[in-house]
Amino acid sequence: MAAIDVTDSALIHAEPGVVFDEILRMMRGETRWWLPHLVVRSVEQTKEVVGSRSEIIVPRRVRFVARIESLTAPSALAVEYVGGDFRGTGLWSFEPVPGGTRVSFRWRPAPTRRLLRFLAPIVRRNHSRVMQLGFCALDAHLKRSLPGADKGVE
């Protein structure tokens, strides 16, 4: 059973397929828009995407390895945390809404270190803070890189 169960979401001003693709690129360590709050580095790329592994680092705090378990473009992306400071699951979901995409991430890990288990309430709060920073960075990144993205989806 997961010691932590937290869901964070935000409105991103781009179509679900665009948001899905960018999160997938991030999970494969192919983009850097989440810096300096989160670093993602590819550990193992697979041709089919499913099975690809990346190391996720929250600087000066935690490290863990995520494996892409499944994807249903452009609506869902499931990951499993298989190494490092957390073991468990994460589920990205992408819902079309007026003005863009409601992106949500449900994080359900168990900390592997005793100190992190003890600090689970703080870990949850810090996770939500890092997620909101990432959502803002993603929205800004897509506004810069997509013509007309700042006007929302018609």
QUIDAKA-V242382 format. One record per backbone hydrogen bond with DSSP energy under -0.5 kcal/mol. CO is the residue of the C=O (numbers start at 1). NH is the residue of the N-H. E is the energy in kcal/mol with one decimal. If there is no record, write none. Layout:
co = <CO	CO>
nh = <NH	NH>
e = <E	E>
This chain:
co = <6	8	10	10	12	12	15	15	16	17	18	19	20	21	22	23	24	25	26	32	34	34	39	41	44	46	48	49	52	53	53	54	55	56	57	57	58	58	62	63	64	65	65	66	67	67	68	70	72	72	75	76	77	78	78	79	80	80	81	83	83	85	85	87	88	89	90	91	92	93	95	97	100	101	101	102	103	104	105	105	106	106	107	108	109	109	110	113	114	115	117	119	119	120	121	122	123	124	125	126	127	128	129	130	131	132	133	134	135	136	137	138	139	140	141	142	145	146	148	149	153>
nh = <107	105	12	103	14	101	18	19	20	21	22	23	24	25	26	27	28	30	29	35	37	38	57	55	53	49	50	52	68	43	44	66	41	64	39	59	61	62	58	85	56	82	83	54	69	80	51	78	75	76	94	72	92	69	70	90	67	82	88	65	86	112	113	110	81	108	79	106	77	104	102	100	97	12	103	95	10	93	8	107	91	108	6	89	3	4	87	117	118	119	120	122	123	124	125	126	127	128	129	130	131	132	133	134	135	136	137	138	139	140	141	142	143	144	145	146	147	149	151	152	99>
e = <-3.2	-2.9	-0.5	-2.4	-2.1	-2.9	-0.6	-2.1	-3.2	-2.3	-1.9	-2.4	-2.6	-2.4	-2.2	-2.8	-1.4	-2.9	-1.9	-1.6	-1.3	-0.9	-3.0	-3.1	-3.0	-1.3	-2.1	-2.5	-2.5	-2.9	-2.2	-3.1	-2.5	-2.1	-2.6	-0.8	-2.3	-1.3	-2.4	-3.4	-3.5	-2.1	-1.0	-2.5	-0.5	-2.6	-2.9	-2.7	-2.6	-2.0	-2.0	-2.7	-3.1	-2.4	-1.5	-2.2	-3.0	-0.7	-1.5	-2.5	-0.5	-2.6	-0.6	-3.2	-2.9	-3.2	-2.9	-2.4	-2.0	-2.4	-3.3	-2.5	-2.3	-3.0	-0.9	-2.3	-2.1	-2.5	-2.2	-0.6	-2.2	-0.5	-2.2	-1.7	-0.8	-2.1	-1.9	-1.9	-2.3	-2.0	-1.3	-0.8	-2.6	-2.7	-1.8	-2.9	-2.7	-2.3	-2.0	-2.6	-2.6	-2.5	-2.1	-2.2	-2.9	-2.3	-2.3	-2.8	-2.6	-2.4	-2.6	-2.7	-2.2	-1.9	-1.9	-2.1	-0.5	-1.8	-1.5	-1.7	-0.9>
